[in-house]
């Protein structure tokens, strides 16, 4: 199952997990970054802005409940220029 972990950027406390929402839409064309952020605003409150919150798409194994997160990677400016 695809889900989204939402984090709040806090300069003092660091990044805090706000919540996890499972994806239920069947049509992948309807799933955009903007639609996911609008959904989070409706669920978690209107006081959040795109500058304060971000999400990570994760996969949850429905049998075990294990969460698989994407492996982070870093791109340097030198790699981008090539």
C-alpha positions as CSV (number, residue, x, y, z in Angstrom):
1,X,0.0,0.0,0.0
2,X,1.3,3.5,-0.9
3,X,1.1,6.1,1.9
4,X,2.5,9.5,2.6
5,X,4.4,10.5,5.8
6,X,4.0,14.2,6.5
7,X,6.7,16.1,8.4
8,X,6.6,19.6,9.9
9,X,9.8,21.7,9.6
10,X,10.7,23.2,12.9
11,X,13.9,25.2,13.2
12,X,14.2,24.5,16.9
13,X,12.9,20.9,17.3
14,X,13.9,19.6,13.8
15,X,11.6,17.7,11.6
16,X,8.5,16.2,13.4
17,X,6.2,13.5,12.0
18,X,2.7,15.0,11.7
19,X,0.9,11.9,10.4
20,X,0.6,9.2,7.8
21,X,-2.1,9.1,5.2
22,X,-2.8,6.1,3.0
23,X,-3.3,6.6,-0.7
24,X,-6.8,5.4,-1.8
25,X,-7.2,6.9,-5.2
26,X,-7.3,4.3,-8.0
27,X,-6.5,6.7,-10.9
28,X,-2.7,7.6,-10.8
29,X,-3.3,10.7,-13.0
30,X,-5.2,12.3,-10.1
31,X,-2.2,11.9,-7.8
32,X,0.0,15.0,-7.9
33,X,2.2,16.7,-5.3
34,X,-0.4,19.5,-5.1
35,X,-3.3,17.2,-4.5
36,X,-1.4,15.4,-1.8
37,X,-0.5,18.7,-0.1
38,X,-4.1,19.9,-0.3
39,X,-5.3,16.6,1.3
40,X,-2.8,17.1,4.1
41,X,-4.1,20.7,4.7
42,X,-7.7,19.4,4.9
43,X,-6.8,16.6,7.3
44,X,-4.1,18.3,9.5
45,X,-5.4,21.9,9.5
46,X,-5.4,25.1,7.4
47,X,-2.6,26.6,9.5
48,X,0.0,24.6,7.6
49,X,1.7,26.0,4.6
50,X,3.8,24.3,1.9
51,X,6.9,26.0,3.5
52,X,6.2,24.3,6.9
53,X,5.3,20.8,5.8
54,X,6.6,18.2,3.4
55,X,5.9,14.6,2.7
56,X,7.7,11.4,1.8
57,X,5.9,8.6,-0.2
58,X,6.4,5.3,1.5
59,X,5.3,1.7,0.8
60,X,3.6,-0.2,3.7
61,X,3.6,-4.0,3.5
62,X,0.0,-4.9,4.4
63,X,0.9,-8.3,5.8
64,X,3.7,-7.2,8.1
65,X,3.1,-3.5,8.6
66,X,6.7,-2.8,7.7
67,X,7.3,0.6,6.2
68,X,9.7,0.9,3.2
69,X,11.2,4.4,2.7
70,X,13.0,5.5,-0.4
71,X,16.8,5.6,-0.1
72,X,17.9,9.2,0.1
73,X,20.4,10.4,-2.4
74,X,22.3,13.6,-2.9
75,X,23.2,15.3,-6.1
76,X,26.1,17.8,-6.3
77,X,26.1,20.8,-8.6
78,X,29.0,19.2,-10.5
79,X,26.8,16.2,-11.3
80,X,23.9,18.4,-12.5
81,X,26.1,20.4,-14.8
82,X,27.4,17.3,-16.7
